[in-house]
Amino acid sequence: MPGRHSVSPTADPNRALTDALVAEYAAVWAYGVIGVHLADAARSAARAAEAAHRSRRDALVLQLAEGAGQVPADWAGYALPFPVTDRSTALRLAVEIEERTAGHWRAALPHTAGADRNTALAALTDCALRATRWRRTAGVTPVTVPFPGRPA
């Protein structure tokens, strides 16, 4: 699973978007694991998060396929950073997934312009807000971080 530390700055906008796409693939997959361990409102939030990542993933696949960039294949599965066995670990993974995905979008910002930069900023903001909501649901403090997407 792409991690915060695997974000490699690149001057190529297509590469930056490709890296973000791989993070979106992993996020979609992880929410399948997360949702199984949640109930009620948290499960609904996980479904909405998965749908948001799936939508962003689909838009990026189309954009990269139409442009000069290569579209990386999605993997059949991803290694989780820790075992997810209950609500607590599912919420912890949700926070981590949003932080990691935010990191990839943050890394794309300096290498994009125009509509691509707007897309990257919107994605970063979306991930940061979702991570904050997951922290609140999990009872983690502080619920916000000073620079979303930046390694701690």
ZATOR-176036 format. One record per atom (N, C-alpha, C): x, y, z. Coordinates in steps of 0.05 Angstrom, whole numbers, padded with zeros to 5 digits, always signed. Layout:
<recs>
XYZ
...
</recs>
This chain:
<recs>
+00017-00023+00000
+00000+00000+00000
+00018+00025+00000
+00013+00043-00018
+00030+00067-00019
+00030+00081+00007
+00053+00089+00017
+00055+00102+00042
+00064+00131+00039
+00062+00146+00061
+00071+00173+00061
+00100+00175+00052
+00116+00157+00060
+00144+00158+00054
+00151+00149+00025
+00131+00137+00012
+00136+00129-00016
+00129+00151-00036
+00120+00174-00026
+00114+00196-00044
+00140+00208-00054
+00145+00205-00080
+00170+00216-00091
+00164+00240-00108
+00174+00263-00101
+00169+00287-00117
+00179+00283-00145
+00164+00293-00164
+00171+00291-00192
+00163+00316-00206
+00178+00324-00226
+00172+00348-00241
+00152+00342-00264
+00146+00317-00268
+00128+00309-00290
+00099+00308-00279
+00081+00325-00290
+00054+00326-00281
+00039+00299-00284
+00045+00285-00307
+00032+00259-00311
+00041+00239-00290
+00066+00240-00283
+00077+00222-00263
+00064+00228-00235
+00061+00253-00229
+00049+00261-00204
+00020+00251-00202
+00006+00254-00224
-00022+00245-00225
-00023+00214-00225
-00004+00201-00237
-00003+00172-00237
+00002+00162-00208
+00020+00175-00194
+00025+00168-00166
-00001+00172-00149
-00015+00193-00154
-00040+00198-00140
-00061+00176-00147
-00061+00168-00172
-00080+00147-00180
-00074+00121-00165
-00049+00114-00162
-00042+00089-00147
-00052+00092-00118
-00050+00115-00106
-00060+00120-00079
-00090+00117-00078
-00104+00126-00099
-00133+00124-00100
-00141+00094-00103
-00126+00079-00119
-00131+00050-00121
-00130+00037-00094
-00109+00043-00079
-00105+00032-00052
-00127+00040-00033
-00136+00065-00035
-00157+00075-00017
-00183+00060-00023
-00190+00057-00048
-00215+00042-00055
-00213+00014-00043
-00191+00001-00046
-00188-00027-00036
-00190-00027-00005
-00176-00008+00008
-00176-00007+00037
-00204-00003+00049
-00220+00013+00036
-00247+00018+00047
-00264-00007+00046
-00258-00026+00029
-00272-00051+00030
-00266-00066+00056
-00242-00064+00065
-00234-00077+00090
-00245-00061+00114
-00243-00035+00112
-00253-00017+00134
-00282-00021+00139
-00298-00020+00118
-00327-00021+00121
-00338-00046+00134
-00324-00068+00131
-00332-00093+00143
-00333-00092+00174
-00316-00075+00185
-00313-00073+00214
-00329-00050+00227
-00344-00036+00211
-00359-00013+00221
-00389-00019+00219
-00405-00003+00233
-00434-00006+00233
-00447+00022+00231
-00471+00022+00224
-00488+00046+00224
-00476+00070+00209
-00474+00093+00223
-00465+00117+00210
-00436+00115+00200
-00419+00101+00215
-00391+00098+00207
-00389+00081+00181
-00406+00060+00179
-00406+00044+00155
-00415+00060+00131
-00435+00077+00135
-00445+00094+00114
-00423+00114+00105
-00409+00125+00125
-00387+00143+00119
-00365+00129+00103
-00359+00104+00110
-00339+00088+00095
-00348+00083+00067
-00374+00078+00063
-00384+00074+00036
-00382+00100+00020
-00388+00122+00032
-00386+00148+00018
-00357+00154+00012
-00339+00148+00030
-00311+00153+00025
-00301+00135+00002
-00309+00110+00002
-00301+00092-00020
-00312+00103-00047
-00337+00112-00047
-00348+00123-00071
-00333+00148-00081
-00325+00165-00062
-00310+00189-00070
-00283+00181-00082
-00269+00162-00069
-00243+00154-00080
-00247+00139-00107
-00268+00124-00109
-00274+00109-00134
-00279+00130-00157
-00294+00150-00151
-00300+00171-00171
-00275+00186-00179
-00258+00193-00160
-00233+00206-00166
-00215+00188-00183
-00214+00162-00175
-00198+00143-00190
-00208+00141-00218
-00234+00138-00222
-00245+00135-00249
-00239+00160-00267
-00241+00184-00255
-00235+00208-00270
-00205+00209-00278
-00188+00201-00260
-00159+00201-00266
-00152+00180-00287
-00164+00157-00286
-00159+00136-00306
-00167+00147-00334
-00190+00160-00336
-00198+00171-00362
-00179+00193-00371
-00172+00211-00352
-00154+00233-00359
-00127+00223-00369
-00116+00204-00355
-00090+00194-00362
-00091+00177-00388
-00113+00163-00392
-00116+00147-00417
-00119+00165-00441
-00131+00188-00438
-00135+00207-00460
-00110+00223-00466
-00093+00226-00445
-00068+00241-00448
-00045+00224-00456
-00021+00234-00452
+00003+00220-00459
+00013+00201-00437
+00000+00202-00414
+00010+00186-00392
+00001+00157-00394
+00016+00140-00380
+00009+00112-00377
-00010+00109-00354
-00029+00090-00357
-00047+00085-00335
-00038+00059-00322
-00029+00061-00297
-00020+00037-00283
-00044+00019-00277
-00039-00007-00276
-00060-00026-00270
-00064-00026-00240
-00089-00031-00232
-00096-00035-00204
-00086-00062-00195
-00078-00065-00171
-00069-00091-00161
-00093-00106-00150
-00091-00132-00148
-00112-00148-00138
-00116-00144-00108
-00095-00136-00094
-00097-00131-00065
-00073-00114-00057
-00075-00104-00033
-00054-00086-00022
-00047-00096+00006
-00022-00093+00014
-00013-00100+00041
-00022-00078+00060
-00036-00085+00081
-00044-00065+00101
-00021-00059+00119
-00020-00035+00130
+00002-00027+00148
+00000-00041+00175
-00023-00052+00182
-00027-00066+00207
-00053-00082+00204
-00056-00103+00221
-00081-00119+00219
-00105-00103+00226
-00127-00107+00211
-00152-00093+00217
-00171-00115+00226
-00177-00114+00252
-00193-00135+00264
-00218-00126+00278
-00221-00100+00282
-00244-00089+00296
-00249-00060+00289
-00269-00048+00302
-00277-00021+00296
-00253-00001+00300
-00239-00005+00322
-00217+00013+00328
-00195+00013+00306
-00187-00011+00298
-00166-00012+00277
-00177-00004+00250
-00202-00008+00245
-00214+00001+00220
-00214+00031+00219
-00221+00044+00241
-00220+00074+00241
-00191+00084+00239
-00173+00071+00252
-00145+00078+00249
-00135+00076+00220
-00143+00055+00207
-00136+00051+00178
-00149+00073+00161
-00174+00080+00167
-00187+00101+00152
-00172+00128+00154
-00163+00134+00178
-00147+00159+00181
-00122+00157+00165
-00108+00134+00168
-00082+00131+00154
-00086+00132+00123
-00106+00119+00113
-00111+00119+00084
-00116+00148+00074
-00132+00163+00089
-00137+00191+00080
-00111+00207+00082
-00095+00203+00103
-00070+00218+00105
-00050+00211+00083
-00049+00185+00077
-00030+00176+00055
-00039+00187+00028
-00065+00185+00023
-00075+00194-00003
-00072+00225-00005
-00076+00239+00017
-00071+00268+00018
-00042+00274+00011
-00024+00257+00021
+00004+00261+00016
+00011+00259-00014
-00002+00241-00027
+00003+00239-00056
-00008+00262-00072
-00032+00272-00063
-00043+00295-00076
-00027+00320-00070
-00017+00322-00046
+00000+00345-00038
+00025+00345-00055
+00037+00322-00059
+00061+00320-00075
+00056+00328-00105
+00031+00325-00114
+00025+00332-00141
+00021+00362-00145
+00015+00376-00124
+00010+00405-00126
+00032+00421-00140
+00057+00419-00132
+00077+00436-00145
+00084+00429-00174
+00074+00406-00183
+00080+00396-00209
+00057+00397-00229
+00036+00410-00220
+00012+00412-00237
+00004+00442-00240
-00012+00447-00259
-00022+00474-00264
-00050+00473-00274
-00064+00495-00273
-00091+00497-00284
-00110+00477-00272
-00125+00463-00289
-00146+00445-00280
-00134+00422-00264
-00110+00413-00271
-00097+00391-00256
-00090+00399-00228
-00081+00424-00225
-00075+00434-00199
-00100+00437-00182
-00121+00447-00195
-00147+00450-00181
-00157+00422-00171
-00153+00402-00188
-00161+00375-00181
-00145+00365-00157
-00119+00369-00158
-00101+00361-00137
-00108+00375-00110
-00113+00401-00112
-00120+00416-00087
-00147+00406-00076
-00167+00402-00094
-00193+00392-00084
-00190+00365-00072
-00174+00347-00084
-00170+00321-00073
-00156+00322-00046
-00135+00338-00043
-00121+00342-00018
-00140+00351+00004
-00156+00371-00003
-00175+00382+00016
-00196+00361+00025
-00206+00346+00005
-00225+00325+00010
-00214+00304+00029
-00190+00295+00024
-00177+00275+00041
-00172+00286+00069
-00163+00311+00071
-00158+00324+00097
-00184+00326+00114
-00205+00334+00101
-00231+00336+00115
-00240+00308+00124
-00238+00288+00107
-00247+00262+00114
-00229+00250+00136
-00203+00255+00136
-00186+00246+00157
-00194+00258+00184
-00202+00284+00183
-00211+00298+00207
-00236+00285+00218
-00255+00278+00200
-00280+00265+00209
-00274+00238+00221
-00256+00223+00208
-00249+00196+00219
-00235+00199+00246
-00218+00219+00250
-00205+00223+00276
-00226+00229+00297
-00246+00246+00290
-00267+00253+00309
-00283+00228+00316
-00290+00212+00296
-00305+00187+00301
-00290+00168+00319
-00263+00166+00314
-00246+00148+00330
-00239+00159+00357
-00246+00185+00363
-00239+00197+00388
-00209+00204+00390
-00197+00208+00367
-00168+00215+00367
-00165+00245+00370
-00146+00254+00386
-00140+00282+00388
-00111+00287+00382
-00104+00308+00370
-00122+00329+00359
-00136+00318+00334
-00159+00329+00328
-00174+00319+00305
-00164+00331+00279
-00149+00353+00281
-00137+00365+00257
-00107+00364+00258
-00095+00366+00235
-00065+00368+00233
-00059+00394+00219
-00035+00406+00226
-00029+00432+00215
-00025+00433+00184
-00012+00413+00173
-00007+00412+00144
-00015+00386+00133
-00040+00382+00125
-00050+00357+00115
-00033+00347+00091
-00027+00321+00091
-00012+00310+00069
+00018+00312+00072
+00027+00326+00093
+00056+00328+00097
+00064+00308+00118
+00087+00294+00113
+00095+00274+00134
+00099+00287+00161
+00092+00273+00181
+00094+00283+00209
+00123+00287+00218
</recs>
